[in-house]
């Protein structure tokens, strides 16, 4: 934790994009690859996800939800694109990393890492390779996209702002307590990414209903980013890099292809919908909910739109990816 906080402070001083997540991620990954001695408790990661979910939920006013409803067709189009792209990326993974089909398929699917590992194990894939591929994908996306946006000076004056700007102690305490309950309930139903989705739904529902209890203080949002950066960074160990170097390199190459393909698709969506292309590129990027939504928040680029696209994609992919795999496996068997 000391390393993560120090790295976050250093990156913030250097005016890095998303410093409190990228700094801990890079520092913890570098030190852990060299020593293998760092560990981020699961509780810390869950706390970070809960804070980020709570922060994002405050953007979902009634007007914002009405606008998102009008974009529902485009959101579903983004989900379909992610599934089709995952099939193409799986072929690349199978060819360049010499993986069997179930391992390649779930390694390339653009969904939650934990859920893809479970599905791969169920279908006879190699869970460790799938987890490694998703760790590489998330790290590359989190590090490259914010820096590319900064280099290209892509930012906006976001018309979407949290419904309440002031922090009220009792309201924040009540909001946090309900967020924890929401995360627990979603976890009981085996919801993917429960510790982000539960608080997001709680805060979003209250905000849409006009219950503006409190804003999330900046220090609390920073703590959430540090926790997520730590969790991502400590996935990288000496065995991770040296034991599966070919898979790691193939995952990195496939991730670059995915970033470029999603950027082109996001630009096309922006042109079709009239929404800023920079926002739609983030909305369709092959990253996670928290990471891409936080990037949108820092750059003032359509936070609720980016969040809605990623939540929908994650939910649909997790629910349907098993059936999609069985269809592809059946087609390959018939051939």
HELIX and SHEET records of a PDB file:
HELIX    1   1 UNK A    2  UNK A   13  1                                  12    
HELIX    2   2 UNK A   19  UNK A   35  1                                  17    
HELIX    3   3 UNK A   42  UNK A   57  1                                  16    
HELIX    4   4 UNK A   62  UNK A   70  1                                   9    
HELIX    5   5 UNK A   72  UNK A   97  1                                  26    
HELIX    6   6 UNK A  101  UNK A  108  1                                   8    
HELIX    7   7 UNK A  113  UNK A  122  1                                  10    
HELIX    8   8 UNK A  127  UNK A  151  1                                  25    
HELIX    9   9 UNK A  169  UNK A  188  1                                  20    
HELIX   10  10 UNK A  194  UNK A  208  1                                  15    
HELIX   11  11 UNK A  218  UNK A  233  1                                  16    
HELIX   12  12 UNK A  238  UNK A  243  1                                   6    
HELIX   13  13 UNK A  245  UNK A  273  1                                  29    
HELIX   14  14 UNK A  277  UNK A  284  1                                   8    
HELIX   15  15 UNK A  289  UNK A  299  1                                  11    
HELIX   16  16 UNK A  303  UNK A  334  1                                  32    
END                                                                             
